[in-house]
C-alpha cells in the first residue's frame, strides 16, 4: 500500500511539473539593438538602443518614447495576426492616434531550417539557430532572417509567432541583413534578461483609452506622419 501511495505522489509531482512547463511565459523581456558587421559610427549610433517587451504567450506589448517626445505603444497578437500601434503626440499638443493592421500570412511563404548543433545561451536560455526564409508570393522577393530560439518559454501547442507563423520556439535573438550600398551589415535584436511575472494578464494588452482612429486625425497630423490628407487618399 505504501509503495502505491509513494508512486501516486511521484505521478502527481511529474504531472504537475509537466503542466507547469507547458504554460506560456508571462513577464518582461529586456532587449538591446545593435549593428553587427560595420564600423560606421552613424549606423552604430542609430541602431544602438534598449527597450522592454511585455509578453504573455503569443501577445506582446512595447512602450517607447522617441527623443522627439512622440510616444508609441505597439501591441501584437500572434493568434489573431492583429497589430495595434498607438501614437501619442500629447507632448506636441495633439492627442493619441490608433493605427491597426491585420497580417495577411497567405501572401508570404515561410520556410524554416533549424540547426540543433548551433547553440547560443541568451539571457540564461539555451537557444538553437533557425534560418527563416520569407518569400513574397506576389513579387517573389525573398528575405532571410537569422534567429536563435528557445523551447523553454512557450507552450508549443498554443504559442504562435506574430512575425514568423509556424516558428518552433521563441526568438531571443533576431538578425536582419541590411544592404548599405554594397556594404551589408546586420541589425540585431537580442534579449539581455528574461523576467517572469505571474501578474501579467490578458487585460494588460487591451488598448489604452483616449485614442482617435488615424483616419480621423487632423490633416496636419497625417502630414507630420507622412500619411497624406484625406484629399490625397
C-alpha positions in Angstrom: 0.0 0.0 0.0 2.8 2.4 0.9 4.5 1.7 -2.4 1.3 2.6 -4.3 1.0 5.8 -2.2 4.5 6.9 -3.0 4.0 6.0 -6.7 0.9 8.2 -6.6 2.8 11.1 -5.2 5.5 10.8 -7.8 2.9 10.7 -10.5 1.2 13.8 -9.2 4.6 15.6 -9.0 5.6 14.6 -12.6 2.2 15.7 -14.0 2.3 19.0 -12.1 5.7 19.7 -13.3 4.7 18.8 -16.9 1.6 21.0 -16.8 3.6 23.9 -15.3 6.3 23.6 -18.0 3.7 23.8 -20.7 2.4 27.2 -19.6 3.2 30.1 -21.8 5.6 32.7 -20.4 4.3 35.8 -18.9 6.7 38.6 -18.0 9.1 41.2 -19.4 12.0 40.6 -21.8 14.7 43.2 -21.9 16.2 43.7 -25.3 19.1 45.5 -26.9 19.5 46.5 -30.5 22.9 46.9 -32.3 24.6 46.8 -35.7 27.0 44.0 -36.5 29.4 43.9 -39.4 30.0 47.6 -39.7 32.3 50.3 -38.2 30.3 53.2 -39.5 29.7 55.4 -36.4 26.5 56.8 -37.7 25.0 53.4 -38.3 26.2 52.2 -34.9 24.7 55.1 -33.0 21.4 55.0 -34.9 20.8 51.3 -34.4 22.0 51.1 -30.8 19.2 51.0 -28.2 17.4 49.2 -25.4 13.7 48.5 -24.7 11.4 46.3 -22.7 8.8 43.9 -24.2 5.9 42.7 -22.1 4.9 39.2 -23.1 2.1 36.8 -22.4 2.2 33.8 -24.7 1.5 35.0 -28.2 0.8 38.6 -27.1 3.5 41.3 -26.9 3.5 45.0 -25.9 6.2 47.6 -26.3 6.0 51.1 -24.9 8.6 53.6 -26.1 9.2 57.3 -26.3 11.3 58.8 -29.1 13.8 61.6 -28.5 11.3 64.0 -30.2 8.7 63.3 -27.5 6.4 61.0 -29.5 5.2 58.0 -27.5 4.3 54.7 -29.1 2.5 51.6 -27.8 2.8 48.6 -30.0 0.5 45.6 -29.2 0.7 42.4 -31.3 -1.1 39.1 -31.1 0.2 36.1 -33.0 -3.0 34.2 -32.5 -5.1 36.8 -34.4 -2.4 38.4 -36.6 -3.5 41.8 -35.4 -1.2 44.7 -34.6 -2.2 47.9 -32.9 0.0 51.0 -32.8 -1.0 54.0 -30.7 1.0 57.2 -31.4 0.9 59.6 -28.5 1.5 63.1 -29.7 0.3 64.8 -26.5 3.7 66.4 -26.0 3.2 68.2 -29.3 -0.3 69.5 -28.3 -2.0 66.7 -30.3 -3.7 63.6 -29.0 -3.4 59.8 -29.3 -4.0 58.1 -32.7 -4.6 54.4 -33.4 -3.2 52.5 -36.4 -4.4 48.9 -36.7 -3.3 46.2 -39.2 -4.1 42.5 -39.7 -1.3 40.5 -41.2 -2.2 38.5 -44.4 0.0 35.5 -43.9 -1.3 33.9 -47.1 0.7 36.4 -49.2 4.0 35.1 -47.8 5.6 31.7 -47.7 7.7 30.9 -44.6 10.4 28.2 -44.7 12.4 27.2 -41.6 15.7 25.5 -41.3 16.8 24.6 -37.7 20.4 23.8 -36.7 20.5 21.8 -33.5 24.3 21.9 -33.5 24.5 25.7 -33.5 23.5 26.8 -29.9 23.8 30.0 -28.0 23.0 30.8 -24.4 21.0 34.0 -24.5 19.6 35.7 -21.3 20.1 32.4 -19.5 18.2 30.3 -22.1 19.7 27.7 -24.4 18.7 28.7 -28.0 19.2 26.9 -31.3 19.7 28.5 -34.6 16.8 28.9 -37.0 17.0 30.4 -40.5 13.7 31.8 -41.8 13.3 32.4 -45.5 10.2 34.5 -46.4 9.1 34.7 -50.0 6.6 37.3 -51.1 4.2 35.3 -53.3 3.2 38.4 -55.3 6.6 39.8 -56.1 8.8 36.7 -55.5 11.0 38.9 -53.3 13.0 36.9 -50.7 14.2 37.9 -47.3 16.2 35.7 -44.9 16.3 36.2 -41.1 18.6 34.5 -38.6 17.1 33.6 -35.3 18.1 31.9 -32.1 15.1 30.3 -30.5 14.4 28.6 -27.2 11.7 26.0 -26.5 11.8 26.7 -22.7 9.4 29.7 -22.7 6.3 28.9 -24.6 3.8 26.1 -24.9 4.4 24.7 -28.4 0.7 23.8 -28.8 -0.6 27.3 -28.1 2.2 29.8 -29.0 2.1 31.5 -32.4 4.7 33.9 -33.5 3.3 37.2 -35.0 6.4 37.7 -37.2 7.1 34.1 -38.2 4.0 31.9 -38.2 5.0 28.3 -37.9 8.2 29.0 -36.0 9.1 26.4 -33.4 10.4 28.1 -30.4 10.6 31.7 -29.1 13.2 34.0 -30.6 15.6 35.7 -28.2 17.9 36.8 -31.0 17.0 38.2 -34.4 19.4 39.3 -37.1 18.3 41.0 -40.3 20.8 41.9 -43.1 20.7 45.5 -44.4 22.2 46.3 -47.8 24.1 49.5 -47.3 25.1 50.4 -50.9 27.0 47.2 -51.3 28.4 47.1 -47.7 25.8 45.0 -45.9 25.6 44.8 -42.1 23.3 43.1 -39.6 20.7 44.7 -37.4 20.4 42.6 -34.3 17.8 42.4 -31.6 19.0 40.3 -28.6 17.5 39.6 -25.2 19.6 40.6 -22.3 17.3 39.5 -19.5 14.1 37.5 -19.1 12.0 38.4 -16.1 9.0 36.1 -15.3 5.9 37.8 -13.8 2.8 35.9 -13.0 0.9 39.1 -12.6 0.9 39.8 -16.3 -2.6 39.2 -17.6 -4.6 39.5 -20.8 -6.0 42.8 -19.7 -2.5 44.3 -19.9 -2.8 44.0 -23.7 -6.0 45.9 -24.1 -5.8 49.3 -25.9 -5.4 52.2 -23.6 -8.2 54.8 -23.6 -8.3 58.2 -25.2 -7.3 57.4 -28.8 -8.7 58.5 -32.1 -8.5 56.4 -35.3 -5.8 57.7 -37.6 -8.3 58.1 -40.3 -10.0 60.8 -38.2 -6.8 62.6 -37.3 -6.3 66.3 -38.4 -4.7 66.9 -41.7 -1.6 68.3 -40.1 -1.1 65.1 -38.0 -1.4 63.0 -41.1 1.1 65.2 -42.9 3.5 65.0 -40.0 3.4 61.2 -40.1 3.7 61.1 -43.9 0.2 59.6 -44.3 -1.2 62.4 -46.6 -4.5 64.1 -46.3 -8.0 62.8 -47.0 -8.0 64.6 -50.3 -4.8 62.9 -51.4 -6.1 59.5 -50.3 
